[in-house]
Amino acid sequence: QQQVKQSPQSLIVQKGGIPIINCAYENTAFDYFPWYQQFPGKGPALLIAIRPDVSEKKEGRFTISFNKSAKQFSLHIMDSQPGDSATYFCAASRYAGNQFYFGTGTSLTVIP
Amino acid sequence: ETGVTQSPTHLIKTRGQQVTLRCSSQSGHNTVSWYQQALGQGPQFIFQYYREEENGRGNFPPRFSGLQFPNYSSELNVNALELDDSALYLCASRPDRGQETQYFGPGTRLLVL
């Protein structure tokens, strides 16, 4: 059973556009929600993370929106650039938990 | 760079063989997790080691086993390889099991024929 469901599977936007990637979870015990960026041939790298006590978090051009009641969270990339072309994964875990549950990934392509 | 290295980068094995994958964590990182990432999928948690003891395991059979050493290196061993074991194997380390930020290595791509 997929603990974290991610959509869309792939996304193509023009440079400057705002791609949005969505994730949903079922386990209300989750309280840490990171997003990872993965380039070909590399391991995932932490981009930004949020806890459920806030509804939004911004770091540079990346924003997480969190809806606790709907058990959904999303990643917005402002002013997207070709260098943002990568695969993005959402994940979830319990505080100090030892297991992270990842979504299936979204392949983002930003066209110059 | 995350400071986490893995070897080898690529490996080809045949069904039924055994394989050992290696990971070198950052100095001071007492926690290491291993993940299996099938093509087009997200990483799946295999297990975690903290101070040389396994302290968490995902839904993987016992033929997946591991070791963690005092010098911040670790191993993932897989016995009786199956075709479905073909994947990218990632290790991730963090200073302590209570810290969420984990640093991934580049992975080892295993192909089982």
Interface residues (C-beta under 8 A of the other chain):
Chain A: V4 Q6 Y32 P34 Y36 G41 K42 G43 P44 A45 L46 A49 F89 A91 S93 Y95 A96 N98 Q99 F100 Y101 F102 G103 T104 G105
Chain B: T2 V4 T31 S33 Y35 G40 Q41 G42 P43 Q44 F45 Q48 Y50 N55 G56 G58 L90 A92 R97 G98 E100 T101 Q102 Y103 F104 G105 P106 G107
